[in-house]
Amino acid sequence: MSHHPTPQSPRRPRSGRPPSVGMMWSLTLAAATIIGAPLCFLVWGLFQVWGNDEVVSSESIGAFIQMSPFANWSGSVVIQTDQGFLPLHKAVAIQTGTPLILELRTTGRRYVCDRGRALCVETSKEGFSREAAGGRP
């Protein structure tokens, strides 16, 4: 009796699907993560900037006198009003004598605005103190 090897059928993966489907699933998941994560951060950032930024309090800080560069060279400026000084995040054009208000927003940010709110600029986080706010918190 001669023994002839019997042909065996090729083995299939245990999952029952070809390996290329698993590879495509992995690539799809990776692409969704690469695109989705930055998109989530973008939406979160936009919400922080424009969403839920209502005025909590508002107080007069006097009439604008002048603007000077901030000492730390960060691009920030300091404005002087007839009631004190405030550091701003960036320079803006303000006419001398314009009455200004300081607003506190729900996000915790502070803004200097004219009374009609046509102009609003965020205060600088650097150098913000009781002295800079004219003794105000």
C-alpha positions in Angstrom: 0.0 0.0 0.0 1.4 3.3 -1.0 0.7 6.4 0.9 0.0 9.3 -1.2 -0.4 12.6 0.5 -3.9 14.0 0.3 -4.1 17.5 -0.8 -5.2 19.8 1.9 -7.3 22.9 1.4 -5.6 26.3 2.1 -6.1 27.6 5.6 -8.3 30.6 6.1 -7.9 33.1 8.9 -10.1 32.3 11.9 -12.0 35.5 11.4 -13.5 34.2 8.2 -12.5 37.2 6.2 -9.5 37.9 4.0 -6.7 39.9 5.7 -7.2 42.8 3.3 -10.6 43.7 5.0 -8.9 43.9 8.4 -6.2 46.2 6.9 -8.8 48.4 5.3 -10.7 48.7 8.6 -7.5 49.7 10.4 -6.7 52.3 7.8 -10.2 53.7 7.9 -10.0 53.9 11.7 -6.6 55.6 11.6 -7.8 58.2 9.0 -10.9 58.9 11.0 -8.7 59.6 14.1 -6.3 61.7 12.2 -9.1 63.9 10.8 -11.5 63.7 13.7 -9.2 64.7 16.6 -8.0 68.0 15.1 -11.6 68.8 14.0 -12.8 68.2 17.6 -10.1 70.6 18.9 -11.1 73.2 16.3 -14.7 73.1 17.3 -13.8 73.3 21.0 -11.5 76.3 20.3 -14.2 78.1 18.3 -16.6 77.6 21.1 -14.1 79.0 23.6 -13.6 82.1 21.5 -17.2 82.8 20.3 -19.5 80.6 22.3 -21.0 81.3 25.7 -19.0 84.6 26.1 -21.7 86.7 27.7 -21.0 89.8 29.8 -21.0 89.0 33.6 -20.2 92.5 34.8 -19.4 95.9 33.3 -17.9 99.0 34.8 -16.7 102.4 33.6 -12.9 102.8 33.5 -12.9 106.4 32.4 -12.0 108.3 29.2 -9.1 107.2 27.0 -5.9 109.3 27.3 -3.1 107.4 25.6 -1.6 104.0 24.7 2.0 102.8 25.3 4.0 99.7 24.5 4.1 97.1 27.3 7.5 96.7 28.9 7.8 92.9 28.2 8.0 93.3 24.3 5.1 90.8 23.9 3.2 93.0 21.5 0.8 94.0 24.3 0.1 97.6 25.1 -1.0 99.6 28.1 -3.8 102.1 27.9 -4.2 105.1 30.2 -7.6 106.4 31.1 -8.4 109.3 33.5 -9.0 106.6 36.2 -5.9 104.3 35.7 -4.0 101.9 33.5 -4.9 98.6 31.8 -2.8 96.2 29.7 -4.3 95.2 26.4 -3.6 92.1 24.3 -3.1 94.2 21.2 -3.0 97.7 20.0 -6.2 99.3 18.6 -7.1 102.7 17.4 -9.0 104.6 20.1 -9.8 108.3 19.9 -8.6 110.4 22.8 -11.5 111.1 25.2 -13.5 108.0 24.3 -15.4 106.7 27.4 -14.3 103.1 28.0 -15.8 100.2 30.0 -14.2 97.0 31.4 -16.3 93.9 30.9 -15.9 90.5 32.6 -17.2 87.7 30.4 -18.5 84.2 31.4 -15.2 82.7 30.0 -13.3 84.7 32.6 -11.8 87.0 30.0 -11.7 90.7 30.4 -12.4 93.2 27.6 -12.0 96.9 27.3 -14.9 98.3 25.1 -16.3 101.6 24.1 -19.8 102.3 25.4 -21.4 101.3 22.1 -19.4 98.1 22.0 -18.2 98.9 18.4 -14.7 98.4 19.8 -13.8 95.6 22.2 -10.3 94.3 22.8 -9.2 91.6 25.3 -7.0 92.7 28.2 -3.6 91.2 28.4 -3.2 88.3 30.9 0.4 89.4 31.5 0.7 92.3 33.9 -3.0 92.4 34.9 -3.0 93.6 38.5 -5.0 95.8 40.9 -2.6 98.6 40.1 -3.0 98.2 36.4 -6.8 98.2 36.8 -6.7 101.4 38.8 -7.2 99.5 42.1 -10.1 97.3 40.8 -9.9 93.4 41.1 
